[in-house]
Amino acid sequence: MKKILVVLGGGRTRGNTKQLVDSFMQGARDAGHDIQLISLNKMEAKGCMGM
């Protein structure tokens, strides 16, 4: 078993990228791997402050 981190950066929460990620994650789970998903849509990212 491997641990797999999936980072989803697609702009639409139900778009093509999400569907592709869901299929990949299901296949990996079926193969016995441990999957963790991080969606960048739910995070706030700010640029470098250069301090």
GIZIZI-V135835 format. One record per residue. N is the residue number from 1. RES is the residue in one letter. SS is DSSP state (a for helix, b for strand, c for the rest). PSI is psi in whole degrees, -180 to 180 (* if undefined). OMEGA is omega in radians with two decimals (NA if undefined). Layout:
N:RES:SS:PSI:OMEGA
N:RES:SS:PSI:OMEGA
//
This chain:
1:M:c:136:3.08
2:K:c:154:3.03
3:K:b:127:-3.09
4:I:b:128:3.07
5:L:b:122:3.13
6:V:b:125:3.12
7:V:b:115:-3.12
8:L:b:119:-3.11
9:G:c:7:3.14
10:G:c:147:-3.06
11:G:c:-27:-3.10
12:R:c:134:-3.06
13:T:c:-22:3.10
14:R:c:25:-3.07
15:G:c:-173:-3.11
16:N:a:-39:-3.14
17:T:a:-42:3.13
18:K:a:-41:3.11
19:Q:a:-41:3.10
20:L:a:-44:3.13
21:V:a:-42:3.13
22:D:a:-43:3.12
23:S:a:-43:3.11
24:F:a:-47:-3.10
25:M:a:-39:3.12
26:Q:a:-43:3.10
27:G:a:-40:3.12
28:A:a:-40:3.09
29:R:a:-44:3.13
30:D:a:-29:3.11
31:A:c:-2:3.06
32:G:c:14:-3.12
33:H:c:156:3.11
34:D:b:123:-3.02
35:I:b:139:3.00
36:Q:b:132:-3.12
37:L:b:132:3.01
38:I:b:122:3.12
39:S:b:122:-3.12
40:L:a:-16:3.08
41:N:a:-28:-3.07
42:K:a:5:-3.11
43:M:c:151:3.06
44:E:c:121:-3.13
45:A:c:135:3.12
46:K:c:152:3.13
47:G:c:170:3.14
48:C:c:136:3.13
49:M:c:-13:3.06
50:G:c:40:-3.11
51:M:c:*:NA
//
